Structures are given as structure tokens and as C-alpha cells.
């Protein structure tokens, strides 16, 4: 069974490596991951809007407005 912070003994704490504050390990995968998921979301929303307005000849509903607002806010969060 894996240990958690509450059941860790002082000897296990002593075996941990020292923290590296000068040159910490970077998570370089997060930026491409965020960009890819944003592109997938954008394609899905554009596809939904094309189907809604071109194929069904329907008007925008409240759900569409919320989807577009969420898409814009998620795009702004990348800046």
C-alpha cells in the first residue's frame, strides 16, 4: 500500500532528495497540451455552429451564447 504524507516516517522524509530551487525541473509538455486541447475545442465549437446555422437553419440559443462565451474566456486564459 502506498504511503501518504500522514503515515510517512521521519526516516522516509530523510530519504527524500533535497529541493532544487535554483534550477527546478520544468514541465515542458503543458504548453503544447494546452494549445492542442484549445484547438480541439475550437474545432468542436465551430462545427457545432456550422451545423446549427447552416444545416438546420436555426437561430442561436442561450446554450450557443454560453458556449461562445466559454470558448472566448478559455482563449483569453492562454494569453
matplotlib code that plots the C-alpha trace (Angstrom):
import matplotlib.pyplot as plt

x = [0.0, 1.5, 2.3, 0.8, 2.1, 0.3, 1.8, 5.4, 8.0, 10.9, 13.4, 11.3, 11.4, 15.1, 15.4, 13.7, 16.0, 16.8, 14.6, 16.1, 15.1, 17.9, 17.2, 13.9, 12.5, 10.2, 7.0, 7.6, 4.7, 1.9, 2.1, 1.7, -1.0, -3.0, -2.7, -3.9, -6.9, -7.8, -7.6, -9.8, -12.4, -12.3, -13.0, -15.8, -17.5, -17.1, -18.5, -21.5, -22.2, -21.9, -24.4, -26.7, -26.8, -26.1, -27.6, -30.5, -31.1, -31.7, -31.1, -28.7, -30.0, -28.9, -26.7, -24.8, -24.2, -22.8, -20.6, -19.2, -18.6, -16.8, -14.7, -13.7, -12.8, -10.7, -8.9, -8.2, -6.8, -4.0, -2.7]
y = [0.0, 3.4, 5.8, 9.2, 12.3, 11.3, 7.8, 8.8, 8.2, 10.6, 8.1, 8.2, 12.0, 11.9, 9.7, 12.3, 14.3, 17.9, 20.5, 22.2, 25.9, 27.1, 25.1, 23.3, 20.7, 22.2, 20.7, 21.5, 19.4, 21.6, 24.3, 22.0, 20.1, 23.3, 24.5, 21.2, 21.0, 24.6, 23.8, 20.7, 22.8, 25.5, 22.9, 21.4, 24.7, 25.9, 22.6, 22.9, 26.5, 25.4, 22.6, 24.9, 27.8, 26.3, 22.8, 23.2, 26.9, 27.6, 30.6, 31.0, 29.9, 30.6, 27.5, 28.7, 32.1, 30.3, 28.1, 31.0, 32.9, 29.9, 29.5, 33.2, 33.0, 29.9, 31.5, 34.6, 32.4, 31.3, 34.9]
z = [0.0, -0.9, 1.8, 2.2, 4.0, 7.2, 7.5, 6.4, 9.0, 9.7, 8.1, 4.9, 5.0, 5.4, 2.3, 0.0, -2.3, -1.4, -3.1, -6.1, -6.1, -8.3, -11.4, -10.9, -13.3, -15.9, -17.2, -20.9, -22.1, -20.7, -23.4, -26.4, -24.5, -23.8, -27.4, -28.7, -26.4, -27.3, -31.0, -30.5, -28.5, -31.2, -34.0, -32.0, -31.3, -35.0, -36.1, -33.8, -35.0, -38.7, -38.1, -36.1, -38.6, -42.0, -41.9, -39.5, -40.4, -36.7, -34.6, -31.7, -28.4, -24.9, -24.9, -28.0, -26.3, -23.2, -25.4, -27.3, -24.0, -22.6, -25.7, -25.6, -21.9, -22.4, -25.3, -23.2, -20.4, -22.8, -23.1]

ax = plt.figure().add_subplot(projection="3d")
ax.plot(x, y, z, "-o")
ax.set_aspect("equal")
plt.show()
